[in-house]
Amino acid sequence: MGGTFDPIHMGHLVTAEEARQQFNLDYVIFIPSGSPPHKRNITITSAEHRYLMTVLAVIANPYFAVSRYEIDRDKPSYTIDTVKHFSEVYGQRAKLYFITGADAILEIMTWKDYSELLSRCFFIAASRPGYPFRKLQELAKTVPEINSSVRFLEIPAMAISSTFIRKRVAQGKTIKYLTPDPVEQYIRKNKLYVR
Ligand code: NAP
């Protein structure tokens, strides 16, 4: 499961658990982005903070793990490199699924080596309520490799977003129950997202 996770929240966790069950996955590895190529001009929280919050969030689930692969690279985090890495680690016979937001996948044709990427793994596109899959479904109709590789997953809990959490913290509002307690405590302790 790839994402910036700035911060991780209940929507991500529900998405991962739902994907695990629906697609019969052995486990879900959360991969916080290191240096996202499409966010060069956007300030994001340090990779180490985002990694640690992700660890705190998944620690109690035996089917969840967190990888440092992207954050330890000193190069931009291209998904093709990550997928190749995990193919090598788990072998050619492993069936890989890359879980992420549907709106991120909508841009997949701008990603590095997208055609090879779509041939190497399935994508699980998670959407929040009210966000129509329509655009991605229309794209899939015209691009056969997207059609055969992308699966859809609507997640009511994705009504929560990282942006919403960052805004609430900046406004001094509670974020209890939007993210696991240890993540909330980490945010408070490290004074993240305060203006
Ligand atoms: P983003 O643009 O920050 O987020 C786009 C949307 O997807 C947001 O609504 C976001 O909600 C949601 N989202 C992100 N990760 C999610 C997840 N794991 N589960 C459910 N929803 C999720 O997207 P991003 O986080 O930067 O990128 C997503 C993934 O695509 C990352 O792994 C990134 O490395 C990869 N990517 C690769 C390339 C490339 O290879 N060239 C380019 C772009 C993205 P929240 O803000 O609430 O998470």
Residues whose N, C-alpha, C, O or C-beta is under 5 A from the ligand:
A	BS01	NAP	M1 G2 G3 T4 H12 T15 I31 S33 P36 H38 S77 Y78 T79 I80 I99 T100 G101 A102 D103 A104 T110 W111 K112 A126 I160 S161 S162 T163
